[in-house]
Amino acid sequence: YNMGTVRECATFENAGVQDVFSGLRHPKTLTREKALEAFRSGLVDASTPFGEQEVQAAIEEALSSKSWEAKQGALLAAAEALKARDSPSLRAVLLEHIPQCLVDSEYRVRKAVAPVLEECCRRAGVDIFDKLGAVVLGDIRDKFRRCVEEESTEEPEKHLEPPSFLPDTEGWHSLETSMGALQAMMQGCGDAFAPRISQEMLDLLTQCSQHTNRFVREYAFYAFKNTFEVSDRDYFLSTAGPATVDTIQAGLKDNWSQVRLAASTAVRAFMTKAGGEAERFFPKLLGNMCLNRHYVAEGVRAYSQDTWRQICGPQGGARLLVAHFDDVLDAFVEAAEVPIHDVREASSHCMCELASRVAGTPDAPTAHREYFIQPRVQRLLHTLVKLFEDEAWPVRDVASTALGHFVAAFPKDCEPFREMLVDLWFDQMADNIPSMRKNGAEALSMAVKTWTQLWPIVLHNLAETMPSVFEQEANSEGFTQILPTGLSANTRSKKTTVEDKSNTQLMSSYMSAAAKAARRRDRRNDGGCMNCAIDMPRQPWEASEGMVHLMAEMAALVAKGDFTDKEQKLDDLGALLPSLVAAFECDHYRQRHLFRQQVCERLPELSATLGIARMKIHLPKLVKIVNDCAARDKSPNLRESAQACLDAWHRTFGRGLLEDESRDTKEQQDQLLG
């Protein structure tokens, strides 16, 4: 064909069939895409209609070409042509060429076969499958069996186990694309495909769902979805459902998100077809369906949440979870041991929900609390404590919050873990991940609400740790003394002593978290896709920030709680304000804008809780620092947080009071200068 002609009509405006098909075989992908779009327009544009015979002749000529671009373009154009208008003669031409295209050496040609088969099946139904099904299924068996035999020929009957030494997605030739063609035919035939579903078909799909190639597994689960949708319900309940439930369960736990999403579509079709008999299959599927509601991949998570709402209905899923509690716990605990941190994080989320949304508290129990017998609670606690010491910080973060809810829900069962948990929470509040510091403070405050005897210990540690920022070196890159956990030697928590000898040993134990952290974490080789297991050097200002969060959470706890000595507790927290102001004022280190931003964000709620009487004496310095932060052009986040803090103070204390404090501060500065 004439390359000059293709260049001249690169936009393909008012182009004829021959020009468009010349573009469809062009070496450049962009040109082929433009040509295909022009072909779509020509099929529906009444002013420049493409003749059926002319299109068919061009497709037949391109399919006979040696160029893979021409064959791919012809298949894509054929799918569009059948979609626009049916043509039995065109279908007959395509059926002659599809067997060769199905095993073409070029992947893109093989992949383009699937949409053609789907459109043909939509028009001619299972007749297309009857003519080409044996070819497609035979290619799947041949490619799969050949790969297995390369691994071992001694036991050919054990071919269901996929080879592990071969590459994941390479070396399978047409297996993946033939699976796509099979799934497309099932999709195109719709309900008419039901009589073609047999035990042999289910066995083949099961075999493919276990394949090393993740794309083959993905197509297999989409094929399962189509199978469930078109199956007769009686056949499904008696044969297809029981035969495939283990396979669907395995797909919901697949390491690849695309495969897990395909399995999620299959499980929705599975449960929809089961209808009122779905509970028969809950022991194997319910726990993993619940876990995928918190999976890291957004597509899997959103789809699974929608499926959960459809299956559970307006009554929610709590009643179903406790009805199959041991099986659900098995799924959660198994997920907590998976070497991929995303799955362990999802397990932590689910166990957190059990305490926060299903069990209730001793004072406000739910209707499901009776199912939380001690062995089950202990099993959950041991699993969460292990996850709290996980290598990956997202897992630790969620497990920390979950344990806070467990302390509130099951205080007696958590009592043996109290010392360890408080150690871990204080260690978390010195972490280099901002959300870890904030969530650790929230979790510890939940524990203090339940274990009120922790109040003096928390206050003492607050006073000890808040000034850590003064130990911060001006150049943070100068940190060289790093403990095995990535904890800077400068932030090592100090053992404390108090005059009350009865509390000395207890406080020393709670404050030894940093030293214990170097020994207690069992490092694992995480198979996740993110660097969540890398420890960065911790710095003293981070420990101070954690204490700011803890102070704000403790104040909120006192304000909302039913304490007989509420005012005394607020006075205790107010006594820590000078230390907070001094830390806020410290500015000799590079990361001061990060620390100050967090202080500005927590000051409004802290000020409102402590009240004007406790805050007034400290307002001059605080207003000065916050005003300075609000004028920082180089730190927009800090500037916005500081301005929000000033606006909140105006609403809480009144604009006049703040202006008076600002004026007094300026006069004091002028006196010092003059």
Sequence and secondary structure as in RCSB ss.txt:
>XXXX:A:sequence
YNMGTVRECATFENAGVQDVFSGLRHPKTLTREKALEAFRSGLVDASTPFGEQEVQAAIEEALSSKSWEAKQGAL
LAAAEALKARDSPSLRAVLLEHIPQCLVDSEYRVRKAVAPVLEECCRRAGVDIFDKLGAVVLGDIRDKFRRCVEE
ESTEEPEKHLEPPSFLPDTEGWHSLETSMGALQAMMQGCGDAFAPRISQEMLDLLTQCSQHTNRFVREYAFYAFK
NTFEVSDRDYFLSTAGPATVDTIQAGLKDNWSQVRLAASTAVRAFMTKAGGEAERFFPKLLGNMCLNRHYVAEGV
RAYSQDTWRQICGPQGGARLLVAHFDDVLDAFVEAAEVPIHDVREASSHCMCELASRVAGTPDAPTAHREYFIQP
RVQRLLHTLVKLFEDEAWPVRDVASTALGHFVAAFPKDCEPFREMLVDLWFDQMADNIPSMRKNGAEALSMAVKT
WTQLWPIVLHNLAETMPSVFEQEANSEGFTQILPTGLSANTRSKKTTVEDKSNTQLMSSYMSAAAKAARRRDRRN
DGGCMNCAIDMPRQPWEASEGMVHLMAEMAALVAKGDFTDKEQKLDDLGALLPSLVAAFECDHYRQRHLFRQQVC
ERLPELSATLGIARMKIHLPKLVKIVNDCAARDKSPNLRESAQACLDAWHRTFGRGLLEDESRDTKEQQDQLLG
>XXXX:A:secstr
  HHHHHHTTT TT  HHHHHHHHT SSHHHHHHHHHHHHHHHH SSS   HHHHHHHHHHHHTSS HHHHHHHH
HHHHHHHHHS  HHHHHHHHHHHHHHHT SSHHHHHTHHHHHHHHHHHHTHHHHHHHHHHHHHHHHHHHHHHHHH
H SS TT   S  SSS SSSS TTHHHHHHHHHHHHHHHGGGGGGG  HHHHHHHHHHHT SSHHHHHHHHHHHH
HHHHHS HHHIIIIIHHHHHHHHHHHHT SSHHHHHHHHHHHHHHHHHHGGGGGGGHHHHHHHHHHGGG SSHHH
HHHHHHHHHHHHGGG SHHHHHHTHHHHHHHHHHHHTSSSHHHHHHHHHHHHHIIIIIIB SSSB TTGGG  HH
HHHHHHHHHHHHHT SSHHHHHHHHHHHHHHHHH HHHHGGGHHHHHHHHHHHTT SSHHHHHHHHHHHHHHHHH
 GGGHHHHHHHHHHHGGGGGG  SSGGG   B TTS BGGG       S HHHHHHHHHHT HHHHHHHH     
   SS TT      HHHHHHHHHHHHHHHHHHHHHS  TTHHHHHHHHHTTHHHHHHHHH   STTHHHHHHHHH
HHHHHHHHHH HHHHGGGHHHHHHHHHHHHT TT HHHHHHHHHHHHHHHHHH HHHHHHHHHHHHHHHHHHH 
